[in-house]
Amino acid sequence: MLRRLFASLPLLLLGSVQAAPETLNLMTSYPQAVVAQFEAAFERAHPELRLNILWRMPNDARDYLMQPEQGGVDVLWMPSQRTFRALKAAGALGPIGIERSGLPKQIGQTALADPDGYYLASEIAGYGLLLNPARLAALGVTEPRGWDDLHDPRLAGEVVLPIPSGVGYAPMLVDLLLQSRGWAAGWASWRAIAVNSRLVGTRGNFASEEVVSGRAAVGLTMDFFATASLAEGAEGRFVYPAEDAFNPAHIAITAATPRRAAAEAFVTFVLSAEGQRLLFHPSIRKLPIRPAVYAEAPAGYANPFELAARSAYDEGLGLARRELVSELFDAAITRLHRELQEAHRLLAEAQRRHADDPGAEPLLARARSALDALPLDAPADDDATLRACATRHDSPEAETQCAAAGARWQAFFAARYSEASAIARGLLGDAAMGLNSATPEVRR
């Protein structure tokens, strides 16, 4: 009997080794609160697999995954389409061969899957306004519902506006109005909003923090930053304007993974109905990309597939001109914020004082034209400056060319703002001396 037991011991040990869970290496930028929910649910569904989490921000992921063996990473999961596009172009991603029934190909005009199948959307985030109702009421301002409501002069200094060159989600935020209204009208809208704004170039959730803390009335932000703040009990309300865009996060499998079956099991789980329902969890509160699960959403939960029906945002166009838009924003607004505010304030007062003076209208029109002037039309695909800005982070020559264009644009705007201020001062006479412009607050 003992001989039989000892004889079988190696087989028992071998079976124990063979039954040990396989480790899958996941690189992500999602916070612990998100990853922990998916990790626990996935390992319950797949007891034969275990996740090993490697946290990296999108800017670091590209270099890491270009290492030999791609640093051992099997799956990449984060919100940054630029990173996924760059890794696909570098041959660092492998095709995902999973069942995709029930997963839409796009939301509005925004694709939810790489056309060649190298990465897939895993959730969506929308843009909008986080409001502090108590602060708005104290200011006597009706709660804004759209972008134009932010032009109200009573909101001076009460709007938190992220700088696109400093906050990762902000270029798409700026571009959505350029697309929905057209290049010239879109820039006019952003400059009017900027007049009432405090500019921030720090963390993406900074705008939300300023609003829920009561230090600002309105923050321009993404829904998941807002809902994360509100889920902690803060007072506020998030509004999706009619003109909006939805930005997908993605998931992909590395080209070098030796664990493709396990990697596809994780991707399948994240995109399954079970995985997508996890996004409703109070500690996550993100928007699923599987439309059917919204039937089980908590009361009042936004459905982006309904909201996006009114959006025509072209994500490909936005990505192509992302860097140019950021550089132009800096030239027109970030680096000349005080001059822009002063010109607008002087012109508004001149228009008020000369509202019944037909003789002043030609001068007022000249000042308005100067404030709305742009140094370039919407760039075409073959525009040299567009190409230089798009590749500025990869080429010192391109960086020099894009920065030089920004300097020229800044000089253009500075001259136009000065012209508008001079005209307004001429119309106001001595009264202009009593108008002091507020010093902008820029946080980087």
C-alpha positions in Angstrom: 0.0 0.0 0.0 2.8 2.4 1.0 4.8 1.4 -2.1 1.7 2.2 -4.3 1.3 5.6 -2.5 5.0 6.6 -3.0 4.9 5.4 -6.6 2.0 7.7 -7.3 3.5 10.8 -5.5 5.4 12.1 -8.5 2.2 12.0 -10.6 0.4 13.9 -7.9 3.1 16.5 -7.7 3.1 16.8 -11.5 -0.6 17.3 -11.5 -0.3 20.0 -8.9 2.3 21.8 -11.0 0.2 21.5 -14.1 -2.8 22.9 -12.3 -1.0 26.1 -11.2 -2.7 29.2 -12.8 -1.0 30.7 -15.8 0.1 34.4 -15.3 -1.0 37.0 -17.8 0.9 40.3 -17.8 -1.4 43.3 -18.2 -0.1 46.9 -18.7 -2.7 49.6 -17.9 -3.0 53.2 -16.8 -6.4 52.6 -15.1 -6.4 53.2 -11.3 -6.6 50.5 -8.8 -10.3 51.0 -8.2 -11.0 50.0 -11.8 -8.4 47.2 -12.2 -9.3 45.5 -8.9 -12.9 45.0 -10.0 -11.9 43.5 -13.3 -9.1 41.4 -11.8 -11.4 39.7 -9.3 -14.2 39.0 -11.7 -11.9 37.7 -14.4 -10.1 35.4 -12.1 -13.4 34.0 -10.8 -14.5 33.4 -14.4 -11.0 31.9 -15.3 -9.5 30.2 -12.3 -6.8 28.9 -14.6 -5.4 32.4 -15.1 -4.0 35.1 -12.9 -3.3 38.7 -13.7 0.0 40.5 -13.1 -0.5 44.2 -13.3 2.1 46.7 -14.6 1.0 50.3 -14.2 2.3 52.7 -16.8 1.0 56.0 -18.2 0.3 56.1 -22.0 3.4 58.3 -22.6 5.6 55.5 -21.1 3.9 52.5 -22.7 5.3 53.0 -26.2 8.9 52.9 -25.2 8.3 50.0 -22.7 6.7 47.9 -25.4 9.4 48.5 -27.9 11.9 46.5 -25.6 13.0 43.0 -26.5 10.1 40.6 -25.9 8.0 43.7 -25.3 9.0 43.6 -21.6 6.9 40.4 -21.2 3.6 42.3 -21.6 0.7 40.4 -23.0 -2.2 42.9 -23.0 -2.3 46.7 -23.2 -5.4 48.4 -21.8 -5.6 52.2 -21.5 -7.3 55.4 -22.9 -4.9 56.8 -25.5 -5.6 56.1 -29.1 -2.4 57.9 -30.2 -0.4 55.2 -28.2 -2.3 52.3 -29.9 -1.8 53.9 -33.4 1.9 54.3 -32.8 2.3 50.8 -31.5 0.4 49.3 -34.4 2.5 51.3 -36.9 5.7 50.0 -35.1 4.4 46.3 -35.4 4.1 46.0 -31.6 0.5 44.8 -31.6 -0.9 41.5 -32.8 -4.4 40.9 -34.3 -7.2 40.1 -31.9 -9.2 37.1 -33.1 -12.2 37.1 -30.8 -16.0 36.9 -31.3 -17.4 40.5 -31.6 -21.1 40.0 -32.0 -23.0 42.8 -30.2 -20.1 45.2 -30.4 -20.7 48.2 -32.6 -18.1 49.4 -35.1 -18.6 53.0 -34.3 -20.4 55.6 -32.1 -21.5 58.6 -34.1 -18.6 59.1 -36.5 -16.0 57.7 -34.1 -14.6 54.2 -34.8 -14.7 51.7 -31.9 -12.3 49.2 -33.5 -9.1 49.4 -35.5 -10.1 48.6 -39.1 -7.4 45.9 -39.2 -8.3 44.4 -35.9 -5.2 45.3 -33.8 -7.1 47.1 -31.0 -10.7 47.4 -29.9 -12.6 50.0 -27.8 -13.3 48.9 -24.2 -15.2 51.9 -22.9 -16.2 55.5 -23.9 -15.9 58.8 -22.2 -17.8 62.0 -23.1 -17.0 65.7 -22.7 -19.2 68.2 -20.8 -19.7 70.7 -18.1 -19.4 69.9 -14.4 -21.6 72.5 -12.5 -21.6 73.7 -9.0 -25.3 74.7 -8.6 -24.9 76.6 -5.3 -22.1 78.8 -6.7 -24.1 79.4 -9.9 -27.1 80.4 -7.9 -25.0 82.8 -5.8 -23.9 84.4 -9.0 -27.4 84.7 -10.3 -26.6 82.5 -13.3 -28.9 79.9 -14.8 -27.2 76.5 -15.0 -25.4 76.3 -18.3 -26.6 73.6 -20.8 -24.2 74.3 -23.7 -21.0 75.9 -24.6 -22.4 79.4 -25.5 -23.8 79.7 -21.9 -20.2 80.1 -20.8 -20.0 83.5 -22.5 -22.1 85.1 -19.7 -19.9 87.9 -18.2 -21.1 87.0 -14.7 -19.0 83.8 -15.1 -15.8 85.8 -15.3 -13.1 83.8 -13.5 -15.6 81.0 -12.7 -14.9 78.6 -15.6 -12.0 76.1 -15.4 -10.6 75.5 -18.9 -7.9 72.8 -19.5 -5.0 73.7 -21.8 -4.7 71.2 -24.7 -0.9 71.2 -24.7 -0.9 70.2 -21.0 -4.0 68.1 -20.4 -4.3 64.9 -22.5 -8.0 65.0 -23.1 -8.2 68.7 -23.9 -7.2 68.7 -27.6 -10.3 66.7 -28.5 -12.4 69.0 -26.3 -11.2 72.0 -28.2 -11.5 70.3 -31.6 -15.1 69.2 -31.1 -16.3 72.9 -31.4 -14.0 73.5 -34.3 -15.7 70.6 -36.1 -19.3 71.3 -35.1 -19.2 75.0 -35.8 -16.4 75.3 -38.4 -12.9 76.5 -38.0 -13.4 80.3 -37.6 -16.6 80.1 -35.6 -15.1 77.4 -33.3 -12.1 79.5 -32.5 -14.3 82.6 -31.8 -16.3 80.5 -29.4 -13.2 79.2 -27.5 -11.8 82.7 -27.2 -15.1 84.0 -25.8 -15.1 81.1 -23.3 -11.5 81.7 -22.4 -12.3 85.3 -21.4 -14.3 84.0 -18.5 -11.9 81.1 -17.7 -9.0 80.1 -15.5 -6.6 78.1 -17.5 -5.2 74.8 -16.1 -2.5 72.7 -17.5 -2.1 70.2 -14.8 -3.9 66.9 -14.0 -6.9 65.9 -16.0 -9.1 65.9 -12.9 -8.1 69.4 -11.7 -11.2 71.0 -13.3 -13.5 68.7 -11.4 -11.7 69.3 -8.1 -12.1 73.1 -8.5 -15.8 72.8 -9.0 -16.7 70.3 -6.3 -14.6 72.2 -3.8 -16.6 75.4 -4.5 -13.7 77.3 -6.0 -15.3 77.5 -9.4 -18.8 77.4 -10.9 -18.1 75.4 -14.1 -15.4 73.0 -15.1 -14.8 71.7 -18.6 -14.0 68.0 -18.2 -14.7 64.4 -19.1 -17.6 62.5 -17.6 -15.6 60.0 -15.6 -13.6 62.7 -13.8 -16.9 64.4 -12.9 -18.7 61.2 -11.8 -15.7 60.1 -9.7 -15.9 63.3 -7.8 -19.7 63.2 -7.4 -19.6 59.5 -6.4 -17.7 60.6 -3.3 -20.7 62.7 -2.1 -19.7 66.1 -3.6 -22.4 68.4 -4.7 -22.6 69.0 -8.5 -24.2 68.1 -11.8 -22.6 67.0 -15.0 -24.1 68.1 -18.3 -23.5 66.8 -21.8 -23.9 69.7 -24.3 -25.6 69.0 -27.6 -22.3 69.6 -29.4 -20.2 66.8 -28.0 -17.7 64.0 -28.8 -17.0 60.6 -27.3 -13.5 59.3 -26.8 -12.9 55.6 -26.6 -10.3 53.8 -24.5 -8.8 50.7 -26.1 -7.4 47.2 -25.4 -4.8 45.3 -27.5 -2.7 42.2 -27.4 1.1 42.5 -27.9 2.7 41.0 -31.0 5.3 39.1 -29.0 3.0 37.4 -26.4 3.5 33.7 -25.9 0.2 33.6 -24.1 -2.2 34.6 -26.9 -5.0 32.3 -25.9 -4.9 33.7 -22.3 -4.7 37.3 -23.6 -7.7 36.8 -25.9 -9.6 35.3 -22.9 -9.0 38.5 -21.0 -10.0 40.8 -23.9 -13.1 38.7 -24.5 -14.0 39.1 -20.8 -13.5 42.9 -20.7 -15.8 43.2 -23.8 -18.4 40.7 -22.7 -21.7 41.7 -21.1 -20.4 40.6 -17.7 -17.2 42.7 -18.1 -19.1 45.7 -19.5 -21.6 45.7 -16.6 -18.6 46.1 -14.3 -18.3 49.7 -15.7 -21.5 50.6 -13.8 -19.9 49.8 -10.5 -20.0 52.9 -8.1 -16.2 52.9 -7.9 -15.8 53.0 -11.7 -18.9 54.6 -13.4 -17.6 54.5 -17.0 -19.6 54.1 -20.2 -19.7 50.6 -21.8 -19.3 50.1 -25.5 -21.8 47.2 -25.6 -25.2 48.9 -26.2 -27.3 46.1 -24.8 -26.0 46.4 -21.2 -27.5 49.9 -20.9 -30.8 48.2 -20.2 -29.3 47.3 -16.8 -27.7 50.6 -16.1 -28.4 52.5 -12.8 -31.2 55.1 -12.9 -30.0 58.3 -14.6 -27.0 56.7 -16.2 -26.1 58.4 -19.5 -26.3 56.3 -22.7 -23.7 57.6 -25.1 -25.2 55.8 -28.1 -28.3 58.0 -27.7 -26.3 61.1 -27.1 -23.9 60.5 -30.0 -26.7 60.4 -32.5 -26.5 64.2 -32.5 -22.7 64.3 -32.8 -20.8 64.3 -36.1 -17.3 64.4 -34.6 -14.6 62.9 -36.9 -12.0 61.4 -34.6 -9.5 60.8 -37.5 -9.5 64.5 -38.4 -9.1 65.4 -34.7 -6.1 63.1 -34.2 -4.5 64.4 -37.4 -4.5 68.0 -36.3 -4.3 67.5 -32.5 -0.8 69.0 -32.2 -1.5 71.9 -34.5 -4.7 72.8 -32.6 -2.8 72.7 -29.3 -0.1 75.0 -30.7 -2.7 77.4 -32.0 -4.6 77.4 -28.7 -1.4 78.3 -26.9 -0.6 81.1 -29.4 -4.1 82.6 -29.3 -5.1 81.9 -25.7 -2.6 80.4 -23.2 0.3 82.8 -23.8 -1.9 85.9 -24.4 -4.7 85.2 -22.0 -4.4 88.6 -20.2 -4.3 90.5 -23.5 -7.3 88.6 -24.8 -9.3 89.3 -21.7 -8.4 93.0 -21.7 -9.4 93.4 -25.4 -12.7 91.6 -24.8 -13.5 93.6 -21.7 -12.7 97.0 -23.4 -14.7 96.1 -26.5 -17.7 95.0 -24.5 -17.7 98.3 -22.6 -17.3 100.3 -25.8 -20.2 98.4 -27.4 -22.4 99.1 -24.4 -21.6 102.8 -24.3 -22.0 103.2 -28.0 -25.0 100.9 -28.5 -27.1 103.8 -29.9 -24.3 105.5 -31.8 -24.4 104.4 -35.5 -21.3 106.4 -36.2 -19.3 104.1 -33.9 -20.3 100.9 -35.6 -17.6 100.8 -38.2 -14.9 101.1 -35.5 -16.7 98.5 -33.4 -16.9 96.2 -36.4 -13.1 96.6 -37.0 -12.4 95.7 -33.4 -14.6 92.7 -33.5 -12.9 91.6 -36.7 -9.5 91.9 -35.1 -10.5 89.8 -32.1 -11.9 87.1 -34.4 -9.0 87.1 -36.9 -7.0 83.9 -37.5 -3.6 83.5 -39.0 -4.6 80.3 -41.0 -7.6 78.5 -42.4 -8.4 75.0 -41.4 -5.3 73.0 -42.6 -5.5 70.5 -45.4 -4.1 67.0 -45.1 -0.9 68.0 -47.1 -0.2 71.2 -45.1 3.5 71.3 -44.1 2.9 72.8 -40.7 0.2 70.3 -39.9 2.6 67.5 -40.7 5.4 69.1 -38.7 3.2 69.6 -35.6 1.9 66.0 -35.9 5.5 64.6 -35.8 7.0 67.2 -33.4 7.6 64.7 -30.6 9.5 62.4 -33.0 11.7 64.8 -34.8 13.7 67.8 -33.6 13.4 69.4 -37.1 9.6 69.0 -36.9 9.5 70.4 -33.4 11.5 73.5 -34.5 9.1 74.0 -37.5 6.0 73.7 -35.4 7.3 76.0 -32.6 8.3 78.6 -35.2 4.8 78.5 -36.6 3.5 79.0 -33.1 5.7 82.0 -32.6 4.4 83.6 -35.8 0.8 82.9 -34.8 1.4 84.4 -31.4 2.7 87.6 -32.9 -0.3 87.7 -35.2 -2.8 87.4 -32.3 -0.8 89.9 -30.2 -1.1 92.5 -32.9 -4.8 91.9 -33.4 -5.6 92.0 -29.7 -3.7 95.2 -29.4 -5.6 96.7 -32.4 -8.9 95.8 -30.8 -7.9 97.3 -27.5 -6.7 100.5 -29.1 -9.9 100.9 -31.0 -12.0 100.3 -27.9 -9.9 102.7 -25.8 -10.3 105.4 -28.5 -14.1 105.0 -28.3 -14.1 105.0 -24.5 -11.7 108.0 -24.1 -10.9 108.7 -20.4 -13.3 106.0 -19.3 -10.9 103.3 -20.5 -8.5 104.3 -17.7 -10.9 102.9 -15.1 -11.2 99.4 -16.7 -8.7 97.0 -15.1 -8.3 93.5 -16.6 -8.1 90.6 -14.3 -4.8 88.7 -14.2 -5.4 85.2 -15.5 -4.6 82.2 -13.3 -2.7 79.6 -15.3 -1.8 76.3 -13.5 0.7 74.0 -15.1 
